[in-house]
Amino acid sequence: MRIGVGINGEGKGHVTRMIALSQRLQERHELFFWAPETVAPMIAATFPDCLLMPLPLLKFVMNKERIDFFRTGIDNIDTIFQAPAAIKQISDQMKLLRIEGVLSDFEPYSSKAAKHAGIPVLQLNHPGIVLRAQTIMPDAIISKIVAGSMMGEYDESLISSFYHGDIGPILRNNIRTKEPYYGNHIIVYVKKSMEKNVLDALHHVTKREIRVFPSERFDFADSLATSAAVIATSGHQLSCESLYLKKPICSIPVEGQFEQRLNAMMIERSGRGLYAKMDHITSDMKRFFKNLDTYQEESEKPAPEGYCFHDESGKAAFLTERFFVSGGLPLAKKA
């Protein structure tokens, strides 16, 4: 089949997940990619023989560690205003390329373009998990509105999540093949605006080696597999990789992002880590390292009910293929 893949360009979680899944789909199908310039180089490097076409980027504006929703709206006005023309152009491209199905990861342009062209759309992402959360907290309501908008139009959805998902984590090859053990170093992967405060807190509570990423010195997958623990923002993909490799996580959600707050809450409930906050990061770090042995012990146990810490990229590929081969019929998601 000729499958179009639309990928969100905000952060690396979406593109990492879709590359891992697309590598499986490419074994049996012809793939065409649509992506913003922020993630296009990663796709081009992995799939040099596949056609890659541009997408507009809907970007979030940060104010220190918090999303500034007002500025985000202002800065995206031009992109939103030009959306109808962009959707028509993408729809025409899909018709010209004879695309038979579109796989979208939290990307509204490709999914709306496909629906306008009469092409079945499978929406596969993690942020849609917020739509299932039973809460009326203000940040949750905002996240649900944003998630509904970013998912665009689709025929079926699959939520990939280490908790309460239709499928579990979708992991890249260089994570899946690692043999983990507990070394002495700590992984730090946070936003630049958070880095100084996090490192200051770490230096107060541990003498372990600290490896800050992104890094030109260390390979991330190797370092993660051999680390003692992870200090990171609460993005889903990195959380999945850490949990798969049995690494305790000090999870710090970006303020104003309910999805990240939910991820951090579920990590803490699993017994594999701590939900930390920047406004008392030093005391949270002390608690995390005080209980590190317990977190490591819990990480060696089977996943609690409702959680999935193993790779399910094979299941994701199977369900994706079944959806498109059926012409867009609803999925029995637990198959």
N, C-alpha and C positions, 0 to 999 in steps of 0.2 A: 504494500500500500504506500501511497504518497502522503506522509504525515507532516503537518506544519507544527512547529513547536514555538510558542510564544513565552518569553521569559522576562520577568520583572527585573529592572536594573538597579533596584535599591538594595545595597549590601551584596554579600557573596553567597548567602544561604540559598536563595532561589536558584542561582545559576549552578551552584555545586550540586544541588539535588537533581536538577534537570539534566546536567551532563551525565551523572551516574545512571539515570534512567534511560537517557537517549543512547548511551553506549550499548545497552541491552537491546533496545528497539532497533538499532541500526543493523543488527545481525540479520533481521528479517524484513526490514522496511526501508524505503527511501525517505530521508529526513530533510526538511527545509526549516531554517531557523529565522525567527524575528526577535530582535533584542535591541535595547538601547546601547549607546556607545560605551557606557560604563562597564558593561560585562561582555561586549562583543569580542574583545581580544581573547578572552578565555575560551569562548566557543570556537572561534576561528583556529586557535591553536590545537584544540582537541578534534575538531572535525574539518580539516583543511579542504576536503573535497566536497563539502556540503555548501549549498547556497545560503548566505547569511544576509538578511535585509534589515534595515534600521527601523527602530520604533521610537516614538517620543518618550521622554523620561518624565514621569511624575515624581518629583523629589520632595523629601521632607527637609524642613529647615529646623536646625537645632539652636537652642539658646542655652549654652552650657550643656548640662546633661538632660535637658527637657526638650521635647518637641514643641515648637512654636507653631500652633495650628493656624493662627492668624497669618503669620508670615508665610507659612506653607501655602495657604490659599492664595495670597497676593502673588507669590513668586510663580505659581502655576497657572495664573490667569490666561496668559498667552497660549500655553499648551492646551488648556481646556477649550479655549475659544476656537482653536484650530482643529479640534478633535474630529468633527464631522468630515472634513476634507481628508484627514489622515486615515480615518477608518475606511472611507471609500477607496483610497489609493491601495491600502492593504488588501481590501476585499477584491479589487481588480487583480492584484498580484496573485492572490490565491486561486482565482478563476483561471488565470493564464497558465499557472503552474499545475492545474488540475489536482489541487489538494483534495484529498478524500476525507480527512479528519484533522482536527486541530487539538493539540494538547497545550493547555495554558497553565502557567504557574503564577497566579495572582497578577495577571496581565490583562487589562480590560480592552486594549486596542485590538489585539489579535482575536480575542474571543468575540467581540462585537462585529468585527469584520467578517469572521467566519459565519456567524449567524445571518448576517446580511446576504452572504453568498449561498446560504442554504447548506452549509457544511456542518456536520456534527461536531460539538465541542465538549471535551472532557476537561473540567477544571480540577487540577491536582495541586494542592498547596498545603501549607501548615497554618497560616494566619486565620483561615476560615474557622479554626477551632474556637475562636471567640464567639462565633454565632451560636455555639452550643452551651455557652456558660450561662448559668442561671443567676444573673446579678443585674442590679440597676444602678451600680456605681457609675458616676459621670464618665470616668475614663473608659469604662466598659461599653457604655452606650456609644461613645464617639468611635471606639474601635470597631464596633459592630457596623456602624454606618460606613466607615472607611472600608471595611472588609467587603461589605455588600457591593460597594461601588467598584472596588478593585477587581473583584471576581467577574464583573461584567455579565455577559449573557452566556449561558451554557446549558447543555442537556443533562449532564450528570457531573457530580463532584466526588472526589476522593480526598479525604483529609489525611495527610501523613503526619503522624505525631507519636512521640514516645509515651503519650498517655491518651486514652480514650479516642484514638483515631480509627479510621476505616482500615488503614494500613500503618505499619510501624515505620521506623526510620528508613530512608533511602540513602545508602552510604557509598562513597567513592571507593574505587579499588584499593588505593594506597592506604586507606584506613582499614578496610575489611581484611587485608592480608597481614596486618601487624599482630605480633605476639606480645601482649602487654605484660609489663612487670612494674613494680614500684621502685623507681630510682630516688635520687635525693633532690632533684630540681622541681621547681614550681613553674607552671605555665601561666603567664599573664596575657590576656587578650581582651583589652577594653578600648573604649573610645579615647582618642587623644586628650580630650578635655577632662577625662577621669584619671588619666595615667599617673600624674604626679601624686595625687592624694592616695591612690591605691598603693603605689610603691612606697610612699612614706609610711603608710600603715603597715605594710608587709615588713619593712625594715625594723619596725618596733616589735614585731611578734615572732619572727623566725630568722634563723641564720642560714637557711637553705639557699641553694643557688636559685636565682630568679631568671627565667628566660622570657623576655618580652617579645610579643609578636604583633605585627609582621616583623620578620628578622631576616637580614641578609647572611647572618652567621649560622643559624640553625635551621635544619629541616623541620617543618611543623609536624608532619605525621610521625616521624621518628621521635621527636621530643615529646609529643603527646603520649605515645605508646609507653614511654619509659619514665614518665613523670610521676610524682607523688600525689599531685592534685592540680586542679585548674581554678584559676581566678579569672572570671570572664563575665561580660555582659550576657544577658539571658536569651540570646538568639537561639532559635531552635536547632539549627544544623550543628553548630558547635556543641551544644548540649548533648545532642544525639551521639556525636562522635566520641565525646568524653564518656558518656554512660556506656556505650558499646565497649570501650577499652577499659572499663571498670575504674574510672578516675573520679574521685570525689570532687564536687564542684561547689565553689563559693560563687553563687550566682547573683549578679548585680543588675537588676532590670533598669533600663533607661526610663527615667521619669516620664510619665504621660503615655507610656506604651503599655496598655493593658495586657496585650499578648505576652510581652516579656515578663510582666508581673505574674501572670498565670503560669508561665513556664517555671519561674523561680519557685512559686508556691508548690508546684507539683514535684519539683526536684527535692525540696525539703520534706514533703510528705512521703516521698519514696524511701527516705532514710539515707540517700546517697549524697547529701550536701546541705548547704545552708542558703537561705534567702537573705541576702545582705542589702543594706541601704547605704548610700553615699553619705548621708548626714550623720551616721555613726559607724563609719567603716572600720575604724580601729578596734572598737569593742566587738564588732561582728567578726573581724579577722581573728581576734583572740579566741572567741567561741569556736570558730571553725577549726583552728589548729589544735585547740584543747581536745576536740572530738575527732580529730583526723583518723586515729586508729579505728574508731567505731565506724566511721564512714567507709573506710577501706574494707572492713569486715562485712558490712552490709552490701558493698559493691560486688562481693564474691557470691552472694546468694542469688537465687532465681528472682526474676522481676516480680514485684507484688501484683496482685490482681488489678487489672485495668491498665497496666503498664506494658510496654514492649521496648526492650533495649537491644534487640538483635536486628540485623539487617533484613529488610523485607523488599529490597529492590526487585527481586525475582517475582514476588507476588504483585508488585506494582506494575511491572512489565506485562505480566499475564492478564491482569484486569484491564490495562490500557488496550492491549491487543484485542481482547474479547469485546470491548466496547466498540472499537472501530470496525472490526470484522462484522459485527452484528448490524452495522449501519447506524449506531447510536442508540441501541436499546438500553433500558435501565439495567444496572449491574446488581447482582446479588453480592454485596460488598464483603461478606465474610467467606466467600468461596476460596 
